[in-house]
Amino acid sequence: MSWEFLIPGLATGLIFISLFIELLLHDRNKAKEIEFAIIRKQREVKKYQKEGNTKAMMKANKELMSLMGANFKLRMRTTLISLPLFLIFFWLFSGTLAVAPIYADSPQQLGVLLHNLGTAQHEATVSFVSDEIAVAGNSTLTTQLDEKGDPGDTQTLWWNVTAPAGKHTYTILLSMQNQSDNVSYTIKFVPGSSLFADFTPSPPSTLFDGSVEIRPLYKPVEINLFGIRVGWFIYYLATFFILSLLLSPVKNKVLWGHWKGVKHLEKLDREKNETAKE
């Protein structure tokens, strides 16, 4: 199972939880009465607008605003409960999915972000050193760190690596002006079936007596969406929106008693009244 399938499942679950809460708070008769009144009043406003009856249109529009305000208050109760569910989901997973699992025995990427905190420009050599992690390609990279405040005072470097499952240590060796300094990190490579990273990323630290800040970088959880890689939260939003549209008939049936919703019920009611008049 992967996040491509789990996230839609979580989004579906959240939609049905929200729907259940809305059903508990939903006063169908009162809501239907207000919705019917809004639809009829909108039709009335359009009628006066076509007739050019400005005074009647303004009065009807004022009444429409009052009805929409009442409808908003009625729906707001549900929103105030459903919205925290969405925020709780984001809070629970934003930290967890900020770093993707580092899979064993397959090509992975590890990186660093360097930030020059000094006032001098440097030609820097950065080496990835490890007896446990294999680097594909050149393990030593060069870059230029401009003085603090310039656009080039921050640089990002990545290495393609592989390693067997388990905890492994690597060292980033930074050399500038015939001097060197280093920092080491420990991470865990996990089996391909794992959904979560099994280590806590190290916080930023400094080298060369505080003149250069260094931060380890790891890839976040990304979703392959038709060949385009997107962040998990963008994927969740898109999935939630699409599923909400697809499940709208279910919502209409639960809340209004008809698959087509309250507008269709108003139409049926209007046609019934017109038939009765004949």
C-alpha positions in Angstrom: 0.0 0.0 0.0 1.3 3.5 -0.9 0.3 7.1 -0.2 -1.2 7.3 -3.7 -4.0 5.0 -2.4 -4.0 5.8 1.3 -4.5 9.6 0.9 -7.8 9.1 -1.1 -8.9 6.6 1.6 -8.2 9.1 4.3 -9.9 11.9 2.4 -13.0 9.7 1.9 -13.1 8.9 5.6 -12.9 12.6 6.5 -15.7 13.4 4.0 -18.0 10.8 5.6 -17.1 11.9 9.1 -18.0 15.4 8.2 -21.2 14.2 6.6 -22.1 12.3 9.7 -21.6 15.4 11.9 -23.5 17.5 9.4 -26.4 15.0 9.5 -26.5 15.2 13.3 -26.8 18.9 13.2 -29.0 19.1 10.2 -32.5 20.3 10.6 -33.9 19.2 7.2 -37.3 20.9 7.4 -35.9 24.3 8.5 -33.0 24.0 6.0 -35.3 23.0 3.2 -37.7 25.9 4.0 -34.8 28.4 3.9 -33.3 26.9 0.7 -36.7 27.0 -1.0 -37.2 30.6 0.0 -33.8 31.6 -1.3 -34.4 29.9 -4.7 -37.8 31.6 -5.1 -36.4 34.9 -4.0 -33.6 34.7 -6.5 -36.2 34.0 -9.2 -38.1 37.0 -8.0 -35.1 39.3 -8.2 -34.4 38.2 -11.8 -38.0 38.8 -12.7 -38.0 42.4 -11.3 -34.6 43.0 -13.0 -36.0 42.0 -16.4 -39.1 44.2 -15.8 -36.9 47.1 -14.8 -38.7 47.5 -11.5 -35.8 48.8 -9.5 -37.7 49.5 -6.3 -39.2 46.0 -6.1 -35.9 44.4 -7.1 -34.0 46.2 -4.3 -36.6 45.1 -1.7 -36.5 41.5 -2.9 -32.7 41.6 -2.9 -32.7 42.8 0.7 -35.0 40.0 1.6 -32.7 37.6 -0.3 -29.6 38.8 1.7 -31.5 38.2 4.9 -32.4 34.6 3.9 -28.8 33.9 2.8 -27.6 35.2 6.2 -29.9 32.8 8.0 -28.8 30.0 5.8 -25.1 30.9 6.5 -25.7 30.7 10.2 -27.4 27.3 9.8 -24.5 25.9 7.8 -21.8 27.5 9.9 -22.4 25.2 12.8 -21.3 22.2 10.7 -18.3 24.1 9.3 -17.0 24.9 12.8 -16.9 21.2 13.6 -15.7 19.9 10.2 -12.9 22.4 9.7 -11.0 21.3 12.9 -11.1 17.8 11.5 -9.3 19.0 8.4 -6.8 20.9 10.5 -6.1 18.0 12.8 -5.4 15.8 9.8 -3.0 18.4 8.5 -1.3 18.7 11.9 -0.9 15.0 12.3 0.6 14.4 8.9 2.5 17.6 8.1 5.4 16.6 10.3 5.3 12.9 9.5 5.2 13.3 5.8 7.7 16.2 5.6 10.4 13.6 5.1 10.0 10.6 2.8 11.3 7.1 3.8 14.8 6.5 2.7 14.5 3.1 1.1 17.3 0.5 1.3 18.9 -1.0 -1.8 17.5 1.6 -4.2 18.7 5.0 -5.4 18.0 7.7 -2.9 19.0 11.4 -2.5 20.6 13.0 0.5 21.5 16.7 0.5 22.7 19.7 2.5 21.9 23.4 2.5 24.8 25.7 3.1 24.2 29.3 4.3 27.1 31.8 4.5 26.8 33.8 7.7 30.0 35.8 7.1 31.0 38.8 5.1 33.5 37.1 2.8 32.9 35.1 -0.4 34.1 31.5 -0.4 34.9 28.8 -2.9 33.7 25.7 -1.1 34.4 22.0 -1.6 31.8 19.7 -0.1 32.4 16.0 0.3 30.0 13.2 1.3 32.0 10.7 3.3 30.7 7.3 4.5 32.0 3.7 4.7 28.4 2.5 4.9 26.6 4.5 2.2 27.6 4.2 -1.5 27.6 7.4 -3.6 26.8 7.2 -7.3 28.9 9.6 -9.2 31.2 12.2 -7.6 31.1 12.3 -3.8 32.9 15.7 -3.8 31.1 18.8 -5.2 32.2 22.4 -5.5 30.2 25.5 -5.0 30.5 29.2 -4.4 29.1 30.9 -1.3 28.6 34.6 -1.7 28.8 36.9 1.3 25.8 37.1 3.6 22.9 39.1 2.1 23.7 38.3 -1.5 21.4 36.0 -3.6 24.2 33.3 -3.7 24.8 33.1 0.0 22.8 29.9 0.2 23.5 26.8 -1.8 21.9 23.4 -2.0 23.8 20.2 -2.9 22.5 16.7 -3.5 24.1 13.2 -3.7 22.6 10.0 -5.2 23.2 7.2 -2.7 22.4 3.6 -1.9 22.8 1.5 1.2 21.4 -1.7 2.8 18.6 -1.6 5.4 19.6 -0.3 8.8 21.1 2.8 10.5 24.0 4.4 8.8 26.2 7.4 9.5 27.7 9.8 7.0 29.8 12.9 7.3 29.7 16.1 5.3 33.2 17.6 5.0 33.3 21.3 4.1 36.6 22.8 2.9 37.3 26.5 2.4 40.5 28.5 2.2 42.7 25.5 3.0 40.7 24.7 6.1 38.1 22.0 6.8 35.3 21.3 9.1 32.7 18.6 9.3 29.4 17.4 10.8 28.0 13.8 10.9 24.5 12.6 10.6 22.8 9.2 11.3 19.8 8.1 9.3 18.0 4.8 8.8 17.4 3.1 5.5 14.1 1.1 5.6 12.5 -1.6 3.5 10.5 -0.6 0.4 7.2 -1.4 2.1 7.7 1.3 4.7 5.4 4.3 4.7 7.2 6.5 7.1 10.8 7.7 7.6 12.4 6.0 10.6 14.6 8.8 11.9 14.4 12.3 13.1 16.2 14.9 10.9 19.0 16.7 12.6 18.6 20.5 13.3 20.8 23.1 11.5 24.3 23.5 12.9 27.3 25.7 12.2 30.8 25.2 10.9 33.9 27.3 10.9 33.1 28.9 14.3 29.6 29.9 13.2 30.5 31.4 9.8 28.6 28.8 7.8 25.2 27.2 8.7 24.6 23.7 7.4 21.3 21.9 7.3 20.8 18.2 6.2 18.2 17.9 3.5 15.9 14.9 2.7 13.2 14.5 0.1 9.6 15.1 1.3 6.8 12.6 0.5 5.7 13.2 -3.1 3.0 11.6 -5.2 3.5 10.6 -8.8 0.4 12.0 -10.4 0.4 11.0 -14.1 4.1 11.6 -14.4 4.1 14.8 -12.3 5.4 14.7 -8.8 3.4 16.8 -6.4 3.5 17.3 -2.6 1.3 15.1 -0.5 -0.9 18.0 0.7 -1.6 19.3 -2.8 -2.5 15.7 -3.7 -4.8 15.5 -0.6 -6.5 18.8 -1.5 -7.1 17.7 -5.1 -8.3 14.3 -4.0 -10.6 15.8 -1.3 -12.1 18.2 -3.9 -12.7 15.6 -6.5 -14.1 13.0 -4.1 -16.4 15.7 -2.6 -17.8 16.3 -6.1 -18.2 12.6 -6.9 -19.9 12.0 -3.5 -22.2 15.0 -3.7 -25.2 12.8 -4.7 -24.6 10.7 -1.6 -24.6 13.9 0.5 -27.8 15.1 -1.2 -29.5 11.8 -0.4 -28.4 11.8 3.2 -29.2 15.5 3.9 -32.1 16.2 1.6 -33.6 12.8 0.9 -33.0 13.0 -2.9 -29.9 12.3 -5.0 -30.2 15.5 -6.9 -30.4 17.8 -3.9 -32.5 20.6 -2.6 -32.8 22.5 -5.9 -34.4 19.5 -7.6 -36.8 19.2 -4.6 -37.8 22.8 -5.0 -38.4 22.2 -8.7 -40.6 19.2 -7.9 -42.5 21.3 -5.3 -43.0 24.2 -7.7 -44.3 21.8 -10.5 -46.6 20.2 -8.0 -48.1 23.6 -6.9 -48.5 24.6 -10.5 -50.3 21.4 -11.3 -52.6 21.8 -8.3 -53.5 25.3 -9.5 -54.6 24.0 -12.9 
